[in-house]
């Protein structure tokens, strides 16, 4: 069985846009509840190296490293102790993607 005809169509899919407000977020060392609640492990944490320094900071910052794996369960938002300060927000943004369709002729 061979496919000798291919079409490329555009589909729209909602992808999560995960943002952290570091003014209200307690950080991964003091809290980290969002990291523990995320079952697909979308969220990770890192420590930045300040400009002009050679050592890492003692502050661990949460970041969404794999947002395409997000299932949209919003457990990270539910467990956040700073809900009123919106330390973490998840918005779903429609994104256009190419989709290949193979057909036999």
C-alpha positions as CSV (number, residue, x, y, z in Angstrom):
1,X,0.0,0.0,0.0
2,X,1.5,3.3,-1.0
3,X,0.5,6.9,-0.6
4,X,1.3,9.1,-3.5
5,X,-0.8,12.2,-2.8
6,X,-0.2,14.5,0.1
7,X,-2.2,17.7,1.1
8,X,-1.1,20.2,3.7
9,X,-4.0,21.8,5.6
10,X,-3.9,24.2,8.4
11,X,-5.5,23.3,11.7
12,X,-6.0,25.5,14.8
13,X,-5.2,24.0,18.2
14,X,-5.2,25.7,21.6
15,X,-1.8,25.7,23.3
16,X,-1.3,26.8,26.9
17,X,0.6,30.0,27.6
18,X,1.9,29.5,31.2
19,X,3.3,32.6,33.0
20,X,4.7,33.2,36.4
21,X,4.5,36.5,38.2
22,X,7.8,36.6,40.1
23,X,6.6,39.6,42.1
24,X,4.1,37.4,43.9
25,X,5.5,33.9,43.4
26,X,7.3,32.5,46.5
27,X,9.7,30.5,44.3
28,X,10.6,26.9,44.1
29,X,12.6,26.6,47.3
30,X,10.0,28.3,49.5
31,X,7.0,26.8,47.9
32,X,7.2,24.6,44.8
33,X,3.7,23.3,45.1
34,X,3.0,23.9,41.4
35,X,6.0,21.8,40.4
36,X,4.7,18.9,42.6
37,X,1.1,19.2,41.3
38,X,2.0,19.0,37.6
39,X,1.6,15.4,36.7
40,X,3.0,15.6,33.1
41,X,6.0,17.5,34.5
42,X,5.5,20.6,32.3
43,X,7.0,22.9,35.0
44,X,10.6,22.8,36.0
45,X,12.8,25.2,38.0
46,X,16.1,26.8,37.3
47,X,18.5,29.2,39.0
48,X,19.7,32.1,37.0
49,X,23.3,33.2,36.8
50,X,23.4,37.0,37.4
51,X,25.1,39.1,34.8
52,X,28.8,39.6,35.5
53,X,28.8,36.7,38.1
54,X,30.2,33.2,37.8
55,X,28.2,31.6,40.6
56,X,24.5,30.7,40.5
57,X,21.9,32.5,42.5
58,X,20.3,30.9,45.5
59,X,16.9,31.7,44.1
60,X,15.1,28.9,42.1
61,X,12.6,30.2,39.6
62,X,9.8,28.0,38.2
63,X,9.4,28.0,34.4
64,X,7.2,26.1,31.9
65,X,9.8,24.1,29.9
66,X,7.4,21.8,28.0
67,X,4.1,23.8,27.6
68,X,2.9,21.5,24.7
69,X,2.6,18.7,27.2
70,X,0.2,20.6,29.4
71,X,-3.2,18.9,29.7
72,X,-5.0,22.0,31.0
73,X,-6.0,20.5,34.4
74,X,-5.0,23.7,36.1
75,X,-3.9,21.9,39.3
76,X,-0.8,24.2,39.4
77,X,-3.1,27.2,39.7
78,X,-5.3,25.4,42.3
79,X,-2.5,24.5,44.7
80,X,-0.8,27.9,44.5
81,X,-0.9,29.7,47.8
82,X,-0.8,33.1,46.0
83,X,-4.0,32.7,44.0
84,X,-5.2,36.2,44.7
85,X,-1.8,37.6,43.5
86,X,-2.0,35.5,40.4
87,X,1.5,34.0,40.8
88,X,0.8,31.5,38.0
89,X,-1.6,32.0,35.1
90,X,-2.5,29.6,32.3
91,X,-4.2,31.0,29.2
92,X,-5.0,28.9,26.1
93,X,-4.0,30.6,22.9
94,X,-5.2,29.3,19.5
95,X,-2.2,28.4,17.3
96,X,-2.3,27.5,13.6
97,X,-0.4,24.4,12.7
98,X,0.2,22.6,9.4
99,X,-1.2,19.1,9.1
100,X,-0.2,16.6,6.4
101,X,-2.9,14.4,5.0
102,X,-1.8,11.4,2.9
103,X,-4.2,9.8,0.4
104,X,-4.0,7.0,-2.1
105,X,-4.9,7.8,-5.6
